[in-house]
């Protein structure tokens, strides 16, 4: 029972820290800020964590481990390029809905945190995410599911930024669920918003 209580309190403190890191930024948030939000003395916080850095590490490593585990399950299902893409986008929007603070920290603080050796895995996750998307898009082109003239790198960058930046505007209490927003997004990306399509002209020369 005591271990369960301690574990529950630890989770509460991490949730408070995540919210503050997301709202104020990692650098601007102090251990005292987290302790004040929890209604405890700063010294009491050190009974659970040895530093603010440890808290950020536990928040991000846990969140990313679960997220990329979900991605791996989707890929392993062998749904084909389009349905896999759709499932990954939906899973990403659901992550924004259920873990907005963690997503915001990952988006806003990675560059800062990468200065600290223990956060080297963030760069590895970025690489893993890029590989996931570019491989998926390239596979879709090869199979004729996506257009032959698709610029894989451009589409990857567009999707990456437009999906994850949604954390700054998506309202979980709004009229649309995360899945509904994701499906609207997919409709725009995969089918467009115009009734007719015109080919994209590539620039030639430099």
Residue, then its C-alpha position, 0 to 999 in steps of 0.5 A: x500500500x505504501x509503495x502504491x501511495x508513493x508511486x501515485x504521489x510520484x505520478x502526481x508530481x510528474x504531471x505537475x512538472x510536465x504542465x509547468x514545463x509545457x507552460x513556462x518552459x524547462x529553463x524557466x521552471x524551478x524546483x521551487x515552482x514545482x514544489x509550490x504547485x504541489x503544496x510541498x517544500x522544495x526539500x520534500x520534492x527531493x525525496x522523490x526526484x534528485x533533480x528537475x532534469x530527472x523529472x523531465x527525463x522521466x516525463x519524456x522517456x516514458x511518453x516517447x516509449x509509449x508513443x513509439x511502441x504504439x507506432x511499432x504496433x501499427x507498422x507491425x499490423x501490415x495495413x499497407x502504406x495508406x492505412x498505416x499512415x492514417x493510423x499513425x496520424x490518428x495515434x499522434x492526434x490522440x497523443x496530443x489529446x491525452x498528453x498535451x504537456x508531454x507533446x508540448x515539451x517534446x516540441x518546444x524543449x528538445x533543442x534545449x534538452x539536447x545540450x544535456x547528455x542524458x537526453x541524447x535519446x531525443x535525437x535518436x527518436x527524431x531520427x526514428x520518426x523521420x525514418x518511419x515516415x520517409x520509409x512509409x511514404x517511399x513504400x506508398x510511391x513504389x506501390x502506386x498508393x501515393x503519387x509518383x511525383x511525391x517529394x518524400x522529404x517535403x511531405x515528411x516535413x509538412x506532415x511532421x510540423x502540421x501534426x505536432x504543431x496542433x498541440x498549440x491549438x487543439x482543444x480536447x474539450x472542444x466539439x471535435x475529438x482527436x480522431x475526428x480532427x485527425x480524419x479531417x486532417x487526413x482528408x485534406x492531406x490525402x484528398x485535398x480541399x479543391x474539387x479539381x486537381x492540377x499537377x504540381x509544377x517542379x522548378x527546373x534549374x537553379 
